[in-house]
Amino acid sequence: MDYRRMLRGFLVAALVVGIAGTGRAQDAALIEAAKKEGEVVWYTGMIVTLLVRPVVEAFDKKYGIKVKFSSVNDADTVLRMTNEARAGKYEVDIFDTPGTVIPALSKVNLIGSYVPAAAKDYPADLKGKDGLWTGIFALYLTASYNTDLVKDSEAPRTFQDLLDPKWKGRMVWVDNRTISGPAGFIANVLNVMGNEAGMAYLRKLAQQKIVGLPSNQRVVLDQVIAGQYAIGLMTYNHHVVISQAKGAPIKWVKMEPLVANVGAVGMSKYAPHPNASKLFLEFLFSEEGQKVVREANYPPAHPMVAAKDPSITPTKGAFKITTLTPEMTEPSGPLQGWLKIYDELFKQ
């Protein structure tokens, strides 16, 4: 018998057990500290009934820790967090955003750096620099149409199809200042066509008199479903799938490349419940948490958790994408240029 080989085996096994034991001890310590804090405060722009409440209930069921959430848009998130900082009275622990708040809050040093353990397996474009955010999902924006008003054979499939005179005044998109709105559409066009050809196209598209609704993509889609408009631009394909399951007369098209918008989640640097916040993030980005995301019909970020309807993702749905990340919304970044184009061409 080779005793030296046996000894090496015992040492390796002991090392593995020791490392695993340390990890379990750290997890247990985090859970205990989180339970002492007792709650997490979450500023969210996500749809409460579809995603927020299921995530909150699953976390509470697992750990017995309450999550208090407030539905706010990006502007309100920035305003609340900066006002809390000025007053020295911090209330929020966790926030989410389609991107806009990351540069604004980072500039005033209000985002804490924390990388959940599961994030090591995430794609690079779903993780922010310095651990300031992690993507809970990537959502895919494209055109959708009311099947009672538009025949499948007539539905627009390309950017050029949107220039057909019959769509004038019959298209709608959300009127907002984020990369998930018209600015993202503009970015996509310029990326695909180049600046000169892209601007020429956008000038023609502006003549189609697209209606801007000061709301969100879900409301825009509901307006299309209700027959107020024939076509919705920059609508989420997973929202369409959810509505289709309820019998709504709506379909989405692969107007390639689709815009991929990252749902970023970050932690306040001055979170009043730091341990509960970290535990919440660990849960949210784990396979278990991402399965809750999947059951809400969102496309999970975790590479090991497939979407409930695989067709809404580029890998299974076989479509090309243009990914727009939170860093693009920095004051010196390209978002401001896209918004200028939007204001000059489409807000007249």
C-alpha positions as a printed NumPy array, in Angstrom:
array([[  0.   ,   0.   ,   0.   ],
       [  1.284,   3.487,  -0.926],
       [  0.956,   5.324,   2.411],
       [  2.234,   8.575,   0.973],
       [ -0.499,   8.569,  -1.689],
       [ -3.08 ,   7.712,   0.993],
       [ -1.821,  10.553,   3.19 ],
       [ -2.061,  13.015,   0.301],
       [ -5.628,  11.835,  -0.301],
       [ -6.55 ,  12.417,   3.324],
       [ -4.986,  15.89 ,   3.251],
       [ -6.875,  16.868,   0.079],
       [-10.139,  15.544,   1.49 ],
       [ -9.565,  17.424,   4.735],
       [ -8.827,  20.622,   2.813],
       [-12.018,  20.291,   0.76 ],
       [-14.107,  19.639,   3.848],
       [-12.436,  22.549,   5.608],
       [-13.188,  24.947,   2.763],
       [-16.777,  23.731,   2.508],
       [-17.157,  24.031,   6.259],
       [-15.851,  27.595,   6.181],
       [-18.346,  28.475,   3.456],
       [-21.209,  27.005,   5.477],
       [-20.04 ,  28.865,   8.572],
       [-19.942,  32.126,   6.634],
       [-23.407,  31.47 ,   5.228],
       [-24.75 ,  30.665,   8.68 ],
       [-23.19 ,  33.809,  10.116],
       [-24.713,  35.953,   7.34 ],
       [-28.142,  34.374,   7.835],
       [-27.998,  34.913,  11.598],
       [-26.909,  38.541,  11.223],
       [-29.573,  39.133,   8.558],
       [-32.318,  37.717,  10.765],
       [-31.269,  40.039,  13.59 ],
       [-31.711,  43.008,  11.238],
       [-35.112,  41.593,  10.304],
       [-35.922,  43.418,   7.069],
       [-34.8  ,  44.776,   3.699],
       [-36.016,  47.995,   2.061],
       [-36.186,  47.827,  -1.743],
       [-36.78 ,  50.684,  -4.197],
       [-38.052,  49.04 ,  -7.366],
       [-39.315,  49.927, -10.798],
       [-40.257,  46.333, -11.596],
       [-43.857,  45.212, -11.953],
       [-45.06 ,  44.298,  -8.472],
       [-47.66 ,  41.653,  -9.326],
       [-45.49 ,  39.86 , -11.872],
       [-42.101,  39.778, -10.196],
       [-41.563,  41.835,  -7.052],
       [-44.169,  40.15 ,  -4.873],
       [-43.204,  36.563,  -5.868],
       [-39.534,  37.286,  -5.082],
       [-40.401,  38.927,  -1.76 ],
       [-42.66 ,  36.055,  -0.729],
       [-40.079,  33.41 ,  -1.661],
       [-37.342,  35.187,   0.325],
       [-39.61 ,  35.634,   3.341],
       [-40.652,  31.981,   3.206],
       [-37.034,  30.823,   3.144],
       [-35.55 ,  33.147,   5.779],
       [-38.441,  34.775,   7.624],
       [-37.107,  38.214,   6.685],
       [-39.544,  40.844,   5.43 ],
       [-38.842,  42.918,   2.341],
       [-40.511,  46.32 ,   2.281],
       [-40.683,  47.617,  -1.276],
       [-41.629,  50.963,  -2.788],
       [-42.533,  51.321,  -6.452],
       [-40.464,  54.189,  -7.82 ],
       [-39.031,  55.234, -11.152],
       [-35.36 ,  55.975, -11.768],
       [-35.67 ,  59.717, -11.156],
       [-37.397,  59.135,  -7.827],
       [-34.776,  56.576,  -6.79 ],
       [-31.984,  59.09 ,  -7.35 ],
       [-33.942,  61.863,  -5.623],
       [-34.804,  59.756,  -2.588],
       [-31.326,  58.356,  -2.106],
       [-29.596,  61.726,  -2.477],
       [-32.081,  63.368,  -0.112],
       [-31.502,  60.599,   2.427],
       [-27.766,  61.189,   2.145],
       [-28.147,  64.925,   2.709],
       [-30.301,  64.311,   5.763],
       [-27.979,  61.584,   7.05 ],
       [-31.017,  59.321,   7.419],
       [-30.638,  56.288,   5.198],
       [-33.692,  54.158,   4.497],
       [-33.092,  52.137,   1.326],
       [-31.035,  48.955,   1.168],
       [-31.534,  47.671,  -2.376],
       [-32.526,  49.359,  -5.638],
       [-33.027,  48.292,  -9.237],
       [-32.839,  50.173, -12.502],
       [-32.744,  49.711, -16.266],
       [-29.499,  51.64 , -16.053],
       [-29.977,  55.356, -15.553],
       [-29.393,  55.574, -11.801],
       [-26.049,  53.768, -11.785],
       [-23.874,  56.677, -13.013],
       [-25.855,  59.247, -11.02 ],
       [-25.561,  57.377,  -7.714],
       [-22.009,  56.243,  -8.394],
       [-20.922,  59.842,  -8.938],
       [-22.045,  60.771,  -5.415],
       [-20.664,  57.539,  -3.937],
       [-23.982,  56.066,  -2.82 ],
       [-23.619,  52.546,  -4.251],
       [-22.023,  49.802,  -2.217],
       [-19.801,  47.223,  -3.881],
       [-21.08 ,  43.688,  -3.464],
       [-20.783,  40.701,  -5.782],
       [-23.127,  37.778,  -5.015],
       [-21.446,  34.369,  -5.094],
       [-23.546,  33.142,  -8.041],
       [-22.511,  36.119, -10.176],
       [-19.185,  34.438, -10.96 ],
       [-21.071,  32.344, -13.527],
       [-22.907,  35.276, -15.115],
       [-21.991,  36.692, -18.542],
       [-19.675,  39.703, -18.451],
       [-22.325,  42.101, -19.816],
       [-24.582,  41.279, -16.849],
       [-22.048,  42.445, -14.24 ],
       [-21.008,  46.002, -13.509],
       [-17.509,  47.23 , -12.896],
       [-16.323,  47.296,  -9.279],
       [-19.301,  45.185,  -8.172],
       [-21.699,  48.118,  -8.246],
       [-24.506,  46.151,  -9.917],
       [-25.506,  42.726, -11.16 ],
       [-28.14 ,  41.945, -13.777],
       [-31.193,  40.075, -12.518],
       [-32.214,  39.567, -16.137],
       [-31.686,  40.873, -19.653],
       [-34.951,  41.97 , -21.27 ],
       [-35.431,  42.115, -25.011],
       [-37.189,  45.038, -26.66 ],
       [-38.751,  44.886, -30.098],
       [-41.907,  45.666, -32.058],
       [-45.257,  44.065, -31.293],
       [-48.6  ,  44.269, -33.062],
       [-52.31 ,  43.78 , -32.468],
       [-53.345,  40.676, -34.412],
       [-56.943,  41.939, -34.735],
       [-55.709,  45.045, -36.523],
       [-52.666,  43.725, -38.382],
       [-52.47 ,  40.546, -40.436],
       [-49.4  ,  38.413, -39.827],
       [-48.465,  38.789, -43.489],
       [-48.534,  42.599, -43.169],
       [-46.762,  42.922, -39.827],
       [-43.525,  44.938, -40.005],
       [-40.432,  42.723, -39.738],
       [-37.64 ,  45.224, -40.4  ],
       [-36.842,  48.825, -39.595],
       [-37.647,  49.767, -43.185],
       [-41.123,  48.227, -42.871],
       [-41.95 ,  50.825, -40.226],
       [-41.744,  53.53 , -42.902],
       [-44.82 ,  52.216, -44.731],
       [-47.325,  55.126, -44.912],
       [-50.113,  52.898, -43.566],
       [-48.472,  52.941, -40.124],
       [-48.439,  56.73 , -39.837],
       [-50.028,  57.744, -36.532],
       [-50.699,  54.09 , -35.639],
       [-47.474,  53.355, -33.755],
       [-46.713,  54.017, -30.094],
       [-43.768,  53.853, -27.705],
       [-43.024,  54.975, -24.175],
       [-41.99 ,  58.599, -23.725],
       [-39.146,  58.309, -21.218],
       [-35.491,  59.255, -20.862],
       [-33.966,  55.815, -20.33 ],
       [-32.153,  53.425, -22.645],
       [-35.211,  51.163, -22.584],
       [-37.219,  53.854, -24.367],
       [-36.887,  55.647, -27.716],
       [-33.238,  56.488, -26.964],
       [-32.459,  52.769, -27.056],
       [-34.244,  52.42 , -30.385],
       [-32.174,  55.289, -31.762],
       [-28.975,  53.723, -30.428],
       [-29.84 ,  50.436, -32.096],
       [-30.538,  52.06 , -35.46 ],
       [-27.284,  54.021, -35.408],
       [-25.364,  50.916, -34.382],
       [-26.836,  48.884, -37.246],
       [-26.902,  51.477, -40.029],
       [-24.067,  53.794, -39.096],
       [-24.461,  57.476, -38.295],
       [-25.206,  58.91 , -41.748],
       [-27.648,  56.254, -42.953],
       [-29.102,  55.889, -39.482],
       [-29.885,  59.59 , -39.152],
       [-31.461,  59.616, -42.615],
       [-33.674,  56.711, -41.562],
       [-34.642,  58.33 , -38.25 ],
       [-35.687,  61.529, -40.035],
       [-38.034,  59.491, -42.209],
       [-39.345,  57.557, -39.216],
       [-40.11 ,  60.805, -37.389],
       [-42.546,  61.651, -40.163],
       [-44.605,  58.618, -39.135],
       [-45.773,  60.557, -36.067],
       [-45.109,  57.887, -33.436],
       [-47.18 ,  58.54 , -30.32 ],
       [-45.234,  58.809, -27.066],
       [-46.966,  57.727, -23.851],
       [-45.464,  59.096, -20.602],
       [-45.701,  55.773, -18.811],
       [-43.94 ,  52.404, -19.125],
       [-43.618,  49.581, -21.636],
       [-46.387,  47.522, -20.021],
       [-48.887,  50.356, -20.443],
       [-47.785,  50.842, -24.04 ],
       [-48.342,  47.167, -24.768],
       [-51.751,  47.242, -23.081],
       [-52.738,  50.124, -25.334],
       [-51.785,  48.07 , -28.382],
       [-53.707,  45.064, -27.04 ],
       [-56.748,  47.311, -26.487],
       [-56.607,  48.391, -30.12 ],
       [-55.691,  52.018, -29.474],
       [-52.651,  51.527, -31.683],
       [-51.682,  48.876, -34.215],
       [-47.99 ,  48.634, -33.385],
       [-45.915,  49.083, -30.251],
       [-42.216,  49.892, -30.521],
       [-39.635,  49.066, -27.85 ],
       [-41.96 ,  46.628, -26.092],
       [-40.672,  43.683, -24.085],
       [-41.117,  40.325, -25.768],
       [-41.685,  38.562, -22.437],
       [-44.617,  40.896, -21.721],
       [-46.124,  39.797, -25.025],
       [-45.744,  36.132, -24.056],
       [-47.451,  36.785, -20.715],
       [-50.363,  38.528, -22.46 ],
       [-50.641,  35.851, -25.144],
       [-51.104,  33.225, -22.418],
       [-54.15 ,  35.194, -21.275],
       [-55.616,  35.242, -24.781],
       [-54.599,  38.767, -25.801],
       [-54.461,  39.535, -29.556],
       [-50.752,  40.363, -29.604],
       [-47.54 ,  39.074, -31.187],
       [-43.908,  40.21 , -31.142],
       [-41.547,  40.185, -34.103],
       [-37.828,  39.567, -34.436],
       [-36.942,  43.037, -35.669],
       [-33.229,  42.323, -35.501],
       [-31.203,  43.177, -33.706],
       [-33.45 ,  43.39 , -30.669],
       [-32.356,  45.746, -27.898],
       [-31.136,  43.92 , -24.785],
       [-31.721,  45.983, -21.667],
       [-30.124,  44.838, -18.423],
       [-32.179,  44.906, -15.234],
       [-29.495,  46.04 , -12.796],
       [-29.759,  45.566,  -9.025],
       [-27.464,  47.327,  -6.598],
       [-26.995,  47.893,  -2.88 ],
       [-26.851,  51.206,  -1.06 ],
       [-23.415,  51.986,   0.357],
       [-25.161,  53.054,   3.542],
       [-27.742,  50.278,   3.693],
       [-29.342,  50.285,   7.162],
       [-29.7  ,  46.495,   6.93 ],
       [-26.427,  45.468,   5.246],
       [-26.48 ,  41.783,   6.175],
       [-30.115,  41.273,   5.231],
       [-29.375,  43.116,   1.981],
       [-26.462,  40.829,   1.141],
       [-28.534,  37.757,   1.937],
       [-31.335,  39.07 ,  -0.273],
       [-28.876,  39.585,  -3.144],
       [-27.411,  36.122,  -2.627],
       [-30.917,  34.677,  -2.872],
       [-31.965,  36.817,  -5.834],
       [-29.   ,  35.798,  -7.993],
       [-28.835,  32.153,  -6.933],
       [-30.421,  29.43 ,  -9.028],
       [-33.261,  29.29 ,  -6.496],
       [-34.007,  32.995,  -6.789],
       [-33.609,  32.977, -10.548],
       [-36.197,  30.203, -10.789],
       [-38.668,  32.631,  -9.213],
       [-37.718,  35.096, -11.943],
       [-38.326,  32.378, -14.535],
       [-41.746,  31.475, -13.146],
       [-42.726,  35.132, -13.547],
       [-41.991,  34.652, -17.284],
       [-38.9  ,  36.859, -17.218],
       [-35.677,  35.625, -18.87 ],
       [-33.325,  34.809, -15.955],
       [-29.74 ,  36.045, -15.938],
       [-28.33 ,  32.869, -14.418],
       [-26.857,  30.755, -17.238],
       [-28.079,  27.543, -15.603],
       [-31.724,  28.679, -15.382],
       [-33.561,  28.603, -18.695],
       [-36.447,  30.943, -19.472],
       [-39.924,  29.466, -19.112],
       [-40.471,  30.277, -22.78 ],
       [-37.018,  29.836, -24.357],
       [-38.091,  31.682, -27.522],
       [-37.777,  35.037, -25.739],
       [-33.992,  34.639, -25.38 ],
       [-31.435,  35.118, -28.174],
       [-29.836,  31.694, -27.759],
       [-33.023,  29.654, -27.989],
       [-35.073,  32.18 , -29.951],
       [-32.296,  32.577, -32.527],
       [-32.182,  36.353, -32.815],
       [-29.423,  38.94 , -32.743],
       [-29.219,  41.617, -30.039],
       [-27.64 ,  44.956, -29.253],
       [-26.869,  45.129, -25.522],
       [-27.211,  48.498, -23.807],
       [-25.534,  48.599, -20.394],
       [-25.956,  51.039, -17.469],
       [-22.525,  52.544, -18.168],
       [-23.925,  53.997, -21.401],
       [-26.115,  56.329, -19.342],
       [-23.186,  58.218, -17.813],
       [-23.399,  62.014, -18.246],
       [-20.493,  61.904, -20.679],
       [-21.823,  58.741, -22.32 ],
       [-23.82 ,  58.243, -25.502],
       [-27.308,  58.365, -23.931],
       [-27.337,  62.155, -23.955],
       [-26.687,  62.189, -27.684],
       [-29.486,  59.704, -28.334],
       [-31.879,  61.774, -26.226],
       [-30.94 ,  64.906, -28.154],
       [-31.876,  63.15 , -31.387],
       [-35.131,  62.   , -29.822],
       [-36.028,  65.523, -28.717],
       [-35.132,  67.124, -32.046],
       [-36.828,  64.583, -34.31 ],
       [-39.659,  62.98 , -32.373],
       [-40.749,  65.516, -29.749],
       [-41.727,  68.243, -32.17 ]])
